[in-house]
Amino acid sequence: MNIEKTREENTLTIVLEGRLDTTTAPDVEKELHASIEGVESLIWDMEKLEYISSAGLRILLAAQKIMEKQGAMKLVNVSEDIMEILDITGFTGILTIE
Amino acid sequence: MVEKTFKASKESLAEINNFIFDIIEDKCAMRDKMQLELAIEEIFVNIANYAYADSEFKDEEKTATIGVDIEESSGTAVIVFKDSGVQYNPLTKEDPDTELKASERQIGGLGIFITKKCVDDIKYEYSCGKNTLTIKKLLSGK
């Protein structure tokens, strides 16, 4: 999986490409924790994300909990398939999705 | 039913997906495939992480045998996961409350819940020292 991070002042954008599963989730978690300090707006660009399992959802939930304390988080460009998983798990109710 | 045995570690996941989808891919629409992949990952990762967590198991004993079949009459994929680890029925785990706010949601506990939502039937058995979890999914075809 490809993880691309862009920081502009207090906004961090993370572009995910490929599969966010058990094997790739630790990399995403590491990248997130390396950059989240001082971030007030966290944006996940999911356009090129093909797959997400519970290992990936755990990271989104953990990030949401952090960002509720220090700013805001949103998901953008979520595909229909990924949206279905977010829906099943009740994540559409707790995350901001644009 | 075609069966194959894999090392019960997360690194086997890609190999397991290849094994299963080589058999059923041509009957699987994209949506079916993603939902089955989710179920397969959640079940197998559970086995890899927990079935042999006790130190009494030798490395060569830490395996999972996976069986794949298609019920031709109904177009249903049947996938069976067997391990010889500690007895554990994942279906007894309570579903997470999906209505809670983020701050109240537990991190984790989602895997088996996703699995149940992604398949049409799921059954657990324990016999002769083996955990057996069978999932069935009606394939909508390509």
gemmi code that builds the backbone of each chain (N, CA, C; Angstrom):
import gemmi

chains = {
    "A": [
        ("MET", (0.831, -1.194, 0.000), (0.000, 0.000, 0.000), (0.865, 1.242, 0.000)),
        ("ASN", (0.376, 2.301, -0.653), (1.076, 3.583, -0.677), (0.444, 4.553, 0.310)),
        ("ILE", (1.282, 5.216, 1.087), (0.793, 6.210, 2.043), (1.495, 7.532, 1.718)),
        ("GLU", (0.697, 8.535, 1.383), (1.302, 9.819, 1.028), (0.790, 10.885, 1.994)),
        ("LYS", (1.729, 11.577, 2.632), (1.307, 12.577, 3.614), (1.687, 13.977, 3.133)),
        ("THR", (0.764, 14.926, 3.316), (1.065, 16.326, 3.021), (0.674, 17.160, 4.237)),
        ("ARG", (1.600, 18.002, 4.679), (1.302, 18.856, 5.825), (1.327, 20.297, 5.363)),
        ("GLU", (0.221, 21.000, 5.573), (0.175, 22.438, 5.299), (-0.307, 23.112, 6.559)),
        ("GLU", (0.595, 23.797, 7.209), (0.325, 24.388, 8.520), (-0.264, 23.324, 9.452)),
        ("ASN", (-1.493, 23.529, 9.915), (-2.034, 22.553, 10.878), (-2.931, 21.501, 10.238)),
        ("THR", (-2.889, 21.427, 8.918), (-3.699, 20.431, 8.206), (-2.806, 19.311, 7.684)),
        ("LEU", (-3.185, 18.094, 8.049), (-2.457, 16.921, 7.552), (-3.383, 16.130, 6.643)),
        ("THR", (-2.936, 15.901, 5.406), (-3.710, 15.077, 4.476), (-2.956, 13.766, 4.251)),
        ("ILE", (-3.672, 12.667, 4.425), (-3.070, 11.352, 4.186), (-3.818, 10.683, 3.034)),
        ("VAL", (-3.098, 10.407, 1.959), (-3.698, 9.740, 0.802), (-3.345, 8.254, 0.891)),
        ("LEU", (-4.375, 7.421, 0.922), (-4.159, 5.976, 1.019), (-4.422, 5.335, -0.336)),
        ("GLU", (-3.501, 4.497, -0.776), (-3.683, 3.823, -2.063), (-3.424, 2.329, -1.888)),
        ("GLY", (-4.410, 1.514, -2.282), (-4.227, 0.067, -2.187), (-5.110, -0.560, -1.121)),
        ("ARG", (-4.518, -1.496, -0.361), (-5.310, -2.269, 0.605), (-4.880, -1.951, 2.035)),
        ("LEU", (-5.854, -1.538, 2.826), (-5.584, -1.293, 4.243), (-6.094, -2.501, 5.018)),
        ("ASP", (-5.179, -3.456, 5.235), (-5.567, -4.697, 5.913), (-4.609, -4.985, 7.070)),
        ("THR", (-4.701, -6.191, 7.610), (-3.875, -6.567, 8.756), (-2.388, -6.382, 8.493)),
        ("THR", (-1.971, -6.648, 7.258), (-0.538, -6.581, 6.980), (-0.047, -5.149, 6.762)),
        ("THR", (-0.923, -4.257, 6.280), (-0.474, -2.890, 6.001), (-0.851, -1.891, 7.103)),
        ("ALA", (-1.804, -2.264, 7.963), (-2.276, -1.336, 9.005), (-1.143, -0.809, 9.910)),
        ("PRO", (-0.179, -1.654, 10.319), (0.885, -1.119, 11.185), (1.672, 0.021, 10.538)),
        ("ASP", (1.857, -0.026, 9.217), (2.584, 1.051, 8.521), (1.799, 2.360, 8.586)),
        ("VAL", (0.495, 2.259, 8.361), (-0.346, 3.457, 8.387), (-0.352, 4.050, 9.799)),
        ("GLU", (-0.456, 3.174, 10.780), (-0.477, 3.621, 12.172), (0.819, 4.365, 12.523)),
        ("LYS", (1.929, 3.804, 12.064), (3.233, 4.413, 12.333), (3.328, 5.801, 11.685)),
        ("GLU", (2.903, 5.888, 10.429), (2.944, 7.168, 9.709), (2.047, 8.200, 10.387)),
        ("LEU", (0.876, 7.749, 10.817), (-0.064, 8.659, 11.470), (0.555, 9.218, 12.753)),
        ("HIS", (1.065, 8.318, 13.592), (1.595, 8.763, 14.883), (2.840, 9.639, 14.743)),
        ("ALA", (3.577, 9.436, 13.656), (4.771, 10.249, 13.434), (4.411, 11.697, 13.092)),
        ("SER", (3.184, 11.925, 12.603), (2.851, 13.252, 12.067), (1.680, 13.949, 12.740)),
        ("ILE", (1.016, 13.294, 13.680), (-0.265, 13.833, 14.169), (-0.103, 14.969, 15.183)),
        ("GLU", (1.077, 15.111, 15.742), (1.267, 16.137, 16.759), (1.023, 17.542, 16.203)),
        ("GLY", (0.181, 18.299, 16.875), (-0.096, 19.677, 16.464), (-1.087, 19.802, 15.317)),
        ("VAL", (-1.569, 18.673, 14.797), (-2.517, 18.724, 13.679), (-3.904, 19.104, 14.202)),
        ("GLU", (-4.522, 20.057, 13.525), (-5.875, 20.454, 13.928), (-6.915, 19.995, 12.923)),
        ("SER", (-6.454, 19.689, 11.713), (-7.364, 19.163, 10.696), (-6.693, 17.973, 10.020)),
        ("LEU", (-7.320, 16.798, 10.188), (-6.778, 15.572, 9.581), (-7.720, 15.121, 8.477)),
        ("ILE", (-7.167, 14.994, 7.266), (-7.983, 14.586, 6.113), (-7.443, 13.275, 5.552)),
        ("TRP", (-8.314, 12.282, 5.458), (-7.946, 11.007, 4.824), (-8.530, 11.009, 3.422)),
        ("ASP", (-7.684, 10.934, 2.407), (-8.182, 10.839, 1.037), (-8.232, 9.361, 0.655)),
        ("MET", (-9.466, 8.855, 0.461), (-9.668, 7.413, 0.277), (-9.937, 7.034, -1.190)),
        ("GLU", (-9.724, 7.966, -2.111), (-10.098, 7.701, -3.502), (-9.472, 6.425, -4.063)),
        ("LYS", (-8.197, 6.198, -3.721), (-7.505, 5.042, -4.301), (-7.432, 3.860, -3.332)),
        ("LEU", (-8.221, 3.941, -2.255), (-8.253, 2.829, -1.312), (-9.194, 1.751, -1.856)),
        ("GLU", (-8.663, 0.523, -1.992), (-9.457, -0.538, -2.616), (-10.156, -1.426, -1.596)),
        ("TYR", (-9.640, -1.424, -0.376), (-10.114, -2.423, 0.592), (-9.782, -1.962, 1.990)),
        ("ILE", (-10.697, -2.173, 2.921), (-10.395, -1.864, 4.323), (-10.990, -2.951, 5.215)),
        ("SER", (-10.195, -3.478, 6.133), (-10.704, -4.481, 7.072), (-10.728, -3.860, 8.467)),
        ("SER", (-11.073, -4.667, 9.469), (-11.212, -4.108, 10.818), (-9.891, -3.527, 11.318)),
        ("ALA", (-8.774, -4.061, 10.815), (-7.463, -3.524, 11.214), (-7.343, -2.058, 10.795)),
        ("GLY", (-7.891, -1.724, 9.635), (-7.876, -0.345, 9.156), (-8.892, 0.519, 9.890)),
        ("LEU", (-10.057, -0.055, 10.155), (-11.103, 0.698, 10.864), (-10.637, 1.086, 12.260)),
        ("ARG", (-9.866, 0.202, 12.876), (-9.326, 0.500, 14.209), (-8.466, 1.760, 14.188)),
        ("ILE", (-7.688, 1.915, 13.122), (-6.823, 3.098, 13.009), (-7.667, 4.356, 12.837)),
        ("LEU", (-8.716, 4.250, 12.002), (-9.586, 5.417, 11.800), (-10.264, 5.818, 13.104)),
        ("LEU", (-10.697, 4.814, 13.871), (-11.364, 5.112, 15.147), (-10.388, 5.743, 16.143)),
        ("ALA", (-9.184, 5.189, 16.208), (-8.171, 5.739, 17.116), (-7.836, 7.181, 16.720)),
        ("ALA", (-7.725, 7.426, 15.401), (-7.414, 8.774, 14.916), (-8.555, 9.734, 15.243)),
        ("GLN", (-9.789, 9.254, 15.076), (-10.957, 10.083, 15.386), (-10.939, 10.497, 16.863)),
        ("LYS", (-10.602, 9.535, 17.733), (-10.563, 9.835, 19.173), (-9.500, 10.900, 19.479)),
        ("ILE", (-8.358, 10.797, 18.831), (-7.298, 11.795, 19.038), (-7.763, 13.158, 18.530)),
        ("MET", (-8.355, 13.156, 17.317), (-8.715, 14.431, 16.691), (-9.890, 15.114, 17.382)),
        ("GLU", (-10.719, 14.349, 18.080), (-11.803, 14.985, 18.843), (-11.222, 15.857, 19.951)),
        ("LYS", (-10.010, 15.532, 20.385), (-9.364, 16.320, 21.443), (-8.591, 17.509, 20.877)),
        ("GLN", (-8.067, 17.371, 19.646), (-7.180, 18.430, 19.158), (-7.632, 19.113, 17.874)),
        ("GLY", (-8.812, 18.763, 17.369), (-9.274, 19.402, 16.136), (-10.398, 18.626, 15.501)),
        ("ALA", (-10.265, 18.341, 14.203), (-11.320, 17.625, 13.492), (-10.714, 16.694, 12.441)),
        ("MET", (-11.504, 15.676, 12.090), (-11.026, 14.708, 11.096), (-12.126, 14.458, 10.086)),
        ("LYS", (-11.733, 14.308, 8.819), (-12.739, 13.898, 7.831), (-12.150, 12.943, 6.794)),
        ("LEU", (-13.075, 12.165, 6.198), (-12.710, 11.252, 5.114), (-13.253, 11.852, 3.825)),
        ("VAL", (-12.441, 11.874, 2.777), (-12.945, 12.386, 1.501), (-12.757, 11.333, 0.401)),
        ("ASN", (-13.553, 11.466, -0.647), (-13.486, 10.584, -1.828), (-13.635, 9.098, -1.478)),
        ("VAL", (-14.625, 8.784, -0.653), (-14.838, 7.389, -0.231), (-15.639, 6.644, -1.306)),
        ("SER", (-15.119, 5.497, -1.753), (-15.812, 4.726, -2.795), (-17.038, 4.023, -2.204)),
        ("GLU", (-17.877, 3.547, -3.104), (-19.116, 2.885, -2.692), (-18.841, 1.627, -1.848)),
        ("ASP", (-17.846, 0.838, -2.276), (-17.538, -0.407, -1.555), (-17.033, -0.132, -0.144)),
        ("ILE", (-16.155, 0.854, -0.034), (-15.612, 1.204, 1.287), (-16.740, 1.777, 2.156)),
        ("MET", (-17.596, 2.581, 1.529), (-18.709, 3.191, 2.261), (-19.614, 2.121, 2.866)),
        ("GLU", (-19.802, 1.029, 2.129), (-20.661, -0.044, 2.628), (-20.103, -0.632, 3.931)),
        ("ILE", (-18.785, -0.806, 3.973), (-18.153, -1.345, 5.186), (-18.290, -0.349, 6.345)),
        ("LEU", (-18.112, 0.945, 6.039), (-18.247, 1.974, 7.074), (-19.679, 1.987, 7.610)),
        ("ASP", (-20.606, 1.717, 6.717), (-22.012, 1.725, 7.069), (-22.367, 0.545, 7.978)),
        ("ILE", (-21.935, -0.653, 7.560), (-22.199, -1.883, 8.326), (-21.720, -1.744, 9.768)),
        ("THR", (-20.557, -1.122, 9.926), (-19.913, -1.085, 11.233), (-20.325, 0.136, 12.065)),
        ("GLY", (-21.236, 0.944, 11.511), (-21.693, 2.128, 12.240), (-20.695, 3.279, 12.183)),
        ("PHE", (-19.658, 3.155, 11.353), (-18.643, 4.213, 11.285), (-19.150, 5.458, 10.557)),
        ("THR", (-20.186, 5.286, 9.727), (-20.728, 6.468, 9.037), (-21.346, 7.422, 10.064)),
        ("GLY", (-21.759, 6.875, 11.214), (-22.364, 7.716, 12.242), (-21.359, 8.464, 13.107)),
        ("ILE", (-20.110, 7.977, 13.148), (-19.136, 8.615, 14.049), (-18.030, 9.372, 13.313)),
        ("LEU", (-17.915, 9.130, 12.007), (-16.873, 9.833, 11.247), (-17.519, 10.885, 10.353)),
        ("THR", (-16.768, 11.920, 10.029), (-17.249, 12.910, 9.072), (-16.785, 12.472, 7.687)),
        ("ILE", (-17.755, 12.233, 6.809), (-17.423, 11.750, 5.466), (-17.965, 12.739, 4.440)),
        ("GLU", (-17.070, 13.181, 3.560), (-17.506, 14.160, 2.545), (-17.422, 13.557, 1.169)),
    ],
    "B": [
        ("MET", (-14.475, -30.943, -2.041), (-13.835, -29.803, -1.373), (-12.312, -29.867, -1.519)),
        ("VAL", (-11.730, -28.748, -1.910), (-10.274, -28.667, -2.037), (-9.727, -28.118, -0.725)),
        ("GLU", (-8.723, -28.789, -0.170), (-8.177, -28.331, 1.114), (-6.686, -28.047, 1.021)),
        ("LYS", (-6.239, -27.081, 1.801), (-4.817, -26.793, 1.858), (-4.475, -26.289, 3.260)),
        ("THR", (-3.280, -26.644, 3.729), (-2.878, -26.241, 5.072), (-1.840, -25.119, 5.009)),
        ("PHE", (-2.041, -24.113, 5.849), (-1.166, -22.934, 5.871), (-0.612, -22.724, 7.266)),
        ("LYS", (0.531, -22.090, 7.310), (1.093, -21.676, 8.583), (0.160, -20.611, 9.186)),
        ("ALA", (-0.138, -20.770, 10.479), (-1.073, -19.831, 11.106), (-0.373, -18.544, 11.508)),
        ("SER", (0.074, -17.797, 10.505), (0.637, -16.482, 10.807), (0.136, -15.500, 9.757)),
        ("LYS", (0.066, -14.235, 10.136), (-0.556, -13.214, 9.289), (0.037, -13.167, 7.891)),
        ("GLU", (1.317, -13.554, 7.776), (1.994, -13.496, 6.472), (1.359, -14.458, 5.472)),
        ("SER", (0.575, -15.426, 5.939), (-0.042, -16.386, 5.016), (-1.272, -15.817, 4.315)),
        ("LEU", (-1.721, -14.655, 4.740), (-3.009, -14.138, 4.256), (-3.090, -14.004, 2.728)),
        ("ALA", (-2.052, -13.455, 2.111), (-2.077, -13.262, 0.662), (-2.151, -14.610, -0.055)),
        ("GLU", (-1.379, -15.571, 0.465), (-1.353, -16.915, -0.118), (-2.737, -17.584, 0.004)),
        ("ILE", (-3.388, -17.365, 1.128), (-4.716, -17.944, 1.359), (-5.742, -17.329, 0.403)),
        ("ASN", (-5.680, -16.011, 0.246), (-6.592, -15.365, -0.708), (-6.383, -15.925, -2.112)),
        ("ASN", (-5.118, -16.093, -2.507), (-4.839, -16.653, -3.841), (-5.427, -18.050, -3.987)),
        ("PHE", (-5.222, -18.874, -2.966), (-5.725, -20.256, -2.992), (-7.248, -20.263, -3.160)),
        ("ILE", (-7.935, -19.462, -2.364), (-9.404, -19.472, -2.377), (-9.948, -18.885, -3.690)),
        ("PHE", (-9.395, -17.730, -4.098), (-9.981, -17.082, -5.268), (-9.579, -17.734, -6.591)),
        ("ASP", (-8.503, -18.511, -6.602), (-8.209, -19.319, -7.792), (-9.372, -20.265, -8.072)),
        ("ILE", (-10.036, -20.705, -7.022), (-11.122, -21.680, -7.163), (-12.460, -21.000, -7.450)),
        ("ILE", (-12.723, -19.866, -6.826), (-14.079, -19.297, -6.940), (-14.164, -17.973, -7.700)),
        ("GLU", (-13.015, -17.428, -8.099), (-13.011, -16.070, -8.662), (-13.967, -15.886, -9.844)),
        ("ASP", (-14.028, -16.875, -10.749), (-14.834, -16.654, -11.957), (-16.341, -16.664, -11.678)),
        ("LYS", (-16.723, -16.999, -10.451), (-18.153, -16.942, -10.101), (-18.460, -15.763, -9.175)),
        ("CYS", (-17.424, -14.965, -8.926), (-17.505, -13.931, -7.895), (-17.588, -12.529, -8.496)),
        ("ALA", (-18.645, -11.795, -8.210), (-18.676, -10.375, -8.577), (-17.737, -9.621, -7.636)),
        ("MET", (-17.332, -8.409, -8.026), (-16.391, -7.616, -7.224), (-16.852, -7.455, -5.767)),
        ("ARG", (-18.147, -7.176, -5.606), (-18.691, -6.930, -4.271), (-18.612, -8.207, -3.417)),
        ("ASP", (-18.979, -9.344, -4.024), (-18.880, -10.630, -3.311), (-17.441, -10.877, -2.896)),
        ("LYS", (-16.526, -10.551, -3.818), (-15.124, -10.838, -3.560), (-14.639, -10.027, -2.357)),
        ("MET", (-14.968, -8.749, -2.335), (-14.511, -7.912, -1.228), (-15.102, -8.404, 0.095)),
        ("GLN", (-16.378, -8.755, 0.081), (-17.007, -9.201, 1.326), (-16.411, -10.527, 1.799)),
        ("LEU", (-16.119, -11.421, 0.842), (-15.488, -12.685, 1.232), (-14.069, -12.458, 1.738)),
        ("GLU", (-13.337, -11.565, 1.067), (-11.978, -11.250, 1.516), (-11.984, -10.741, 2.953)),
        ("LEU", (-12.982, -9.913, 3.267), (-13.094, -9.390, 4.630), (-13.315, -10.526, 5.621)),
        ("ALA", (-14.271, -11.412, 5.299), (-14.567, -12.529, 6.200), (-13.327, -13.411, 6.374)),
        ("ILE", (-12.654, -13.710, 5.257), (-11.466, -14.573, 5.297), (-10.378, -13.939, 6.173)),
        ("GLU", (-10.138, -12.645, 5.967), (-9.098, -11.969, 6.752), (-9.426, -12.004, 8.243)),
        ("GLU", (-10.657, -11.653, 8.584), (-11.008, -11.562, 10.001), (-10.908, -12.929, 10.681)),
        ("ILE", (-11.385, -13.967, 10.014), (-11.350, -15.304, 10.614), (-9.903, -15.794, 10.732)),
        ("PHE", (-9.152, -15.658, 9.637), (-7.789, -16.192, 9.670), (-6.895, -15.418, 10.645)),
        ("VAL", (-7.049, -14.109, 10.706), (-6.215, -13.314, 11.614), (-6.514, -13.684, 13.073)),
        ("ASN", (-7.782, -13.984, 13.348), (-8.140, -14.476, 14.685), (-7.382, -15.751, 15.022)),
        ("ILE", (-7.347, -16.673, 14.064), (-6.621, -17.936, 14.278), (-5.133, -17.630, 14.479)),
        ("ALA", (-4.584, -16.797, 13.595), (-3.142, -16.496, 13.660), (-2.771, -15.827, 14.990)),
        ("ASN", (-3.641, -14.952, 15.475), (-3.313, -14.207, 16.696), (-3.604, -14.962, 17.984)),
        ("TYR", (-4.669, -15.767, 17.983), (-5.128, -16.291, 19.272), (-5.140, -17.814, 19.414)),
        ("ALA", (-5.321, -18.560, 18.319), (-5.534, -20.010, 18.461), (-4.353, -20.686, 19.143)),
        ("TYR", (-3.155, -20.236, 18.820), (-1.956, -20.918, 19.338), (-1.150, -20.012, 20.268)),
        ("ALA", (-1.853, -19.087, 20.915), (-1.151, -18.127, 21.772), (-0.500, -18.813, 22.974)),
        ("ASP", (-1.050, -19.968, 23.408), (-0.446, -20.702, 24.527), (0.894, -21.294, 24.102)),
        ("SER", (1.842, -21.249, 25.001), (3.193, -21.691, 24.636), (3.310, -23.204, 24.473)),
        ("GLU", (2.238, -23.953, 24.832), (2.317, -25.420, 24.742), (2.407, -25.930, 23.295)),
        ("PHE", (2.077, -25.075, 22.327), (2.097, -25.525, 20.936), (3.483, -25.389, 20.317)),
        ("LYS", (3.867, -26.434, 19.575), (5.134, -26.343, 18.833), (4.874, -25.575, 17.539)),
        ("ASP", (5.920, -24.979, 16.988), (5.754, -24.171, 15.779), (5.084, -24.934, 14.642)),
        ("GLU", (5.497, -26.207, 14.464), (4.943, -26.966, 13.335), (3.461, -27.329, 13.538)),
        ("GLU", (2.988, -27.189, 14.775), (1.566, -27.466, 15.040), (0.677, -26.264, 14.741)),
        ("LYS", (1.292, -25.103, 14.584), (0.514, -23.875, 14.428), (0.093, -23.704, 12.975)),
        ("THR", (-0.961, -24.401, 12.602), (-1.421, -24.348, 11.214), (-2.934, -24.140, 11.155)),
        ("ALA", (-3.393, -23.755, 9.980), (-4.827, -23.683, 9.710), (-5.064, -24.375, 8.375)),
        ("THR", (-6.081, -25.243, 8.356), (-6.424, -25.908, 7.110), (-7.690, -25.274, 6.556)),
        ("ILE", (-7.609, -24.900, 5.287), (-8.732, -24.194, 4.677), (-9.296, -25.018, 3.530)),
        ("GLY", (-10.599, -25.195, 3.562), (-11.282, -25.954, 2.514), (-12.202, -25.032, 1.727)),
        ("VAL", (-12.267, -25.269, 0.417), (-13.109, -24.425, -0.445), (-13.976, -25.304, -1.331)),
        ("ASP", (-15.215, -24.926, -1.461), (-16.112, -25.677, -2.323), (-17.168, -24.718, -2.885)),
        ("ILE", (-17.741, -25.116, -4.014), (-18.875, -24.351, -4.546), (-20.062, -25.305, -4.615)),
        ("GLU", (-21.173, -24.945, -4.010), (-22.402, -25.739, -4.175), (-23.016, -25.303, -5.492)),
        ("GLU", (-22.821, -26.148, -6.506), (-23.177, -25.733, -7.868), (-24.657, -25.390, -8.019)),
        ("SER", (-25.527, -26.169, -7.360), (-26.967, -25.961, -7.564), (-27.404, -24.557, -7.149)),
        ("SER", (-26.845, -24.068, -6.055), (-27.272, -22.748, -5.563), (-26.250, -21.651, -5.872)),
        ("GLY", (-25.062, -22.010, -6.359), (-24.014, -21.020, -6.596), (-23.493, -20.417, -5.300)),
        ("THR", (-23.357, -21.288, -4.278), (-22.896, -20.804, -2.972), (-21.445, -21.226, -2.736)),
        ("ALA", (-20.634, -20.269, -2.304), (-19.258, -20.597, -1.930), (-19.255, -21.060, -0.479)),
        ("VAL", (-18.535, -22.165, -0.229), (-18.415, -22.687, 1.130), (-16.932, -22.696, 1.481)),
        ("ILE", (-16.584, -22.024, 2.566), (-15.184, -21.975, 2.978), (-15.094, -22.438, 4.435)),
        ("VAL", (-14.208, -23.415, 4.662), (-14.084, -24.021, 5.992), (-12.699, -23.730, 6.557)),
        ("PHE", (-12.647, -23.253, 7.790), (-11.379, -22.963, 8.479), (-11.241, -23.917, 9.649)),
        ("LYS", (-10.132, -24.687, 9.669), (-9.910, -25.606, 10.791), (-8.576, -25.303, 11.456)),
        ("ASP", (-8.586, -25.305, 12.795), (-7.314, -25.190, 13.502), (-7.343, -26.101, 14.715)),
        ("SER", (-6.165, -26.445, 15.219), (-6.059, -27.351, 16.370), (-5.675, -26.605, 17.637)),
        ("GLY", (-5.951, -25.313, 17.653), (-5.584, -24.488, 18.806), (-6.593, -24.596, 19.941)),
        ("VAL", (-6.523, -23.627, 20.856), (-7.436, -23.651, 22.002), (-8.881, -23.542, 21.515)),
        ("GLN", (-9.766, -24.239, 22.237), (-11.171, -24.225, 21.848), (-11.736, -22.810, 21.986)),
        ("TYR", (-12.278, -22.291, 20.887), (-12.826, -20.936, 20.945), (-13.913, -20.752, 19.900)),
        ("ASN", (-15.080, -20.379, 20.356), (-16.182, -20.101, 19.437), (-16.347, -18.583, 19.291)),
        ("PRO", (-15.883, -18.022, 18.167), (-15.936, -16.559, 18.008), (-17.372, -16.034, 17.927)),
        ("LEU", (-18.321, -16.934, 17.622), (-19.705, -16.481, 17.448), (-20.363, -16.123, 18.775)),
        ("THR", (-19.723, -16.507, 19.880), (-20.297, -16.167, 21.188), (-19.941, -14.737, 21.597)),
        ("LYS", (-19.015, -14.135, 20.851), (-18.612, -12.765, 21.180), (-19.772, -11.797, 20.897)),
        ("GLU", (-20.016, -10.943, 21.853), (-21.136, -10.011, 21.716), (-20.838, -8.985, 20.617)),
        ("ASP", (-21.860, -8.632, 19.821), (-21.667, -7.628, 18.763), (-21.373, -6.269, 19.385)),
        ("PRO", (-20.493, -5.484, 18.739), (-20.262, -4.139, 19.266), (-21.512, -3.273, 19.069)),
        ("ASP", (-21.698, -2.296, 19.947), (-22.813, -1.370, 19.814), (-22.442, -0.314, 18.780)),
        ("THR", (-23.039, -0.407, 17.595), (-22.647, 0.487, 16.497), (-23.334, 1.851, 16.600)),
        ("GLU", (-24.110, 2.057, 17.653), (-24.790, 3.341, 17.833), (-23.989, 4.304, 18.715)),
        ("LEU", (-22.922, 3.792, 19.351), (-22.174, 4.631, 20.294), (-21.381, 5.726, 19.590)),
        ("LYS", (-21.074, 6.785, 20.347), (-20.214, 7.856, 19.835), (-18.770, 7.347, 19.761)),
        ("ALA", (-17.953, 8.031, 18.969), (-16.556, 7.597, 18.786), (-15.826, 7.462, 20.125)),
        ("SER", (-16.042, 8.443, 21.012), (-15.310, 8.431, 22.283), (-15.686, 7.228, 23.149)),
        ("GLU", (-16.870, 6.677, 22.901), (-17.324, 5.528, 23.705), (-17.058, 4.185, 23.024)),
        ("ARG", (-16.739, 4.237, 21.704), (-16.545, 2.974, 20.984), (-15.222, 2.340, 21.391)),
        ("GLN", (-15.241, 1.022, 21.536), (-14.019, 0.287, 21.837), (-13.221, 0.128, 20.542)),
        ("ILE", (-11.908, 0.205, 20.675), (-11.069, -0.073, 19.514), (-10.931, -1.595, 19.439)),
        ("GLY", (-11.385, -2.165, 18.371), (-11.346, -3.626, 18.248), (-12.726, -4.246, 18.438)),
        ("GLY", (-12.785, -5.579, 18.347), (-14.053, -6.290, 18.495), (-14.944, -6.213, 17.263)),
        ("LEU", (-14.384, -5.677, 16.187), (-15.202, -5.480, 14.989), (-15.116, -6.645, 14.009)),
        ("GLY", (-14.009, -7.383, 14.098), (-13.716, -8.393, 13.085), (-14.814, -9.411, 12.869)),
        ("ILE", (-15.235, -10.069, 13.942), (-16.223, -11.139, 13.777), (-17.586, -10.552, 13.403)),
        ("PHE", (-17.827, -9.319, 13.855), (-19.070, -8.622, 13.511), (-19.131, -8.365, 11.994)),
        ("ILE", (-18.022, -7.883, 11.438), (-17.944, -7.658, 9.986), (-18.147, -8.982, 9.247)),
        ("THR", (-17.495, -10.032, 9.761), (-17.611, -11.349, 9.131), (-19.072, -11.779, 9.038)),
        ("LYS", (-19.794, -11.649, 10.156), (-21.204, -12.067, 10.178), (-22.022, -11.277, 9.161)),
        ("LYS", (-21.687, -9.998, 8.996), (-22.452, -9.154, 8.072), (-22.124, -9.468, 6.606)),
        ("CYS", (-20.940, -10.030, 6.373), (-20.488, -10.227, 4.990), (-20.835, -11.600, 4.417)),
        ("VAL", (-21.281, -12.526, 5.239), (-21.605, -13.859, 4.725), (-23.090, -14.170, 4.965)),
        ("ASP", (-23.581, -15.212, 4.292), (-24.997, -15.553, 4.463), (-25.210, -16.553, 5.583)),
        ("ASP", (-24.160, -17.324, 5.892), (-24.309, -18.327, 6.950), (-22.947, -18.562, 7.591)),
        ("ILE", (-22.943, -18.733, 8.900), (-21.683, -19.002, 9.596), (-21.972, -19.978, 10.731)),
        ("LYS", (-21.093, -20.987, 10.839), (-21.364, -22.062, 11.803), (-20.053, -22.472, 12.468)),
        ("TYR", (-20.112, -22.726, 13.763), (-18.918, -23.154, 14.494), (-19.130, -24.551, 15.054)),
        ("GLU", (-18.069, -25.373, 15.013), (-18.102, -26.707, 15.625), (-16.767, -26.976, 16.285)),
        ("TYR", (-16.802, -27.746, 17.355), (-15.539, -28.208, 17.944), (-15.624, -29.712, 18.084)),
        ("SER", (-14.727, -30.430, 17.403), (-14.692, -31.882, 17.599), (-13.299, -32.407, 17.289)),
        ("CYS", (-12.956, -33.496, 17.965), (-11.647, -34.142, 17.810), (-10.504, -33.126, 17.953)),
        ("GLY", (-10.636, -32.209, 18.891), (-9.563, -31.249, 19.140), (-9.422, -30.161, 18.085)),
        ("LYS", (-10.428, -30.024, 17.219), (-10.327, -28.997, 16.180), (-11.491, -27.997, 16.239)),
        ("ASN", (-11.122, -26.722, 16.094), (-12.129, -25.680, 15.874), (-12.446, -25.666, 14.388)),
        ("THR", (-13.727, -25.693, 14.041), (-14.104, -25.600, 12.630), (-15.120, -24.482, 12.454)),
        ("LEU", (-14.769, -23.534, 11.599), (-15.691, -22.441, 11.307), (-16.017, -22.505, 9.816)),
        ("THR", (-17.304, -22.599, 9.512), (-17.722, -22.715, 8.112), (-18.536, -21.487, 7.722)),
        ("ILE", (-18.131, -20.849, 6.627), (-18.932, -19.719, 6.125), (-19.500, -20.065, 4.754)),
        ("LYS", (-20.674, -19.518, 4.486), (-21.295, -19.723, 3.183), (-21.722, -18.374, 2.633)),
        ("LYS", (-21.479, -18.203, 1.345), (-21.944, -16.968, 0.713), (-22.517, -17.264, -0.671)),
        ("LEU", (-23.718, -16.814, -0.862), (-24.369, -16.956, -2.163), (-23.711, -15.967, -3.120)),
        ("LEU", (-23.158, -16.495, -4.212), (-22.447, -15.620, -5.143), (-23.420, -15.091, -6.187)),
        ("SER", (-23.334, -13.805, -6.435), (-24.281, -13.233, -7.397), (-23.783, -13.387, -8.834)),
        ("GLY", (-22.576, -13.948, -9.000), (-22.045, -14.205, -10.340), (-21.507, -12.944, -10.969)),
        ("LYS", (-20.844, -13.133, -12.130), (-20.221, -11.954, -12.755), (-21.157, -11.319, -13.744)),
    ],
}
model = gemmi.Model(1)
for chain_id, residues in chains.items():
    chain = gemmi.Chain(chain_id)
    for i, (resn, *xyz) in enumerate(residues, 1):
        res = gemmi.Residue()
        res.name, res.seqid = resn, gemmi.SeqId(i, " ")
        for name, pos in zip(("N", "CA", "C"), xyz):
            atom = gemmi.Atom()
            atom.name, atom.element = name, gemmi.Element(name[0])
            atom.pos, atom.b_iso = gemmi.Position(*pos), 0.0
            res.add_atom(atom)
        chain.add_residue(res)
    model.add_chain(chain)
structure = gemmi.Structure()
structure.add_model(model)
structure.setup_entities()
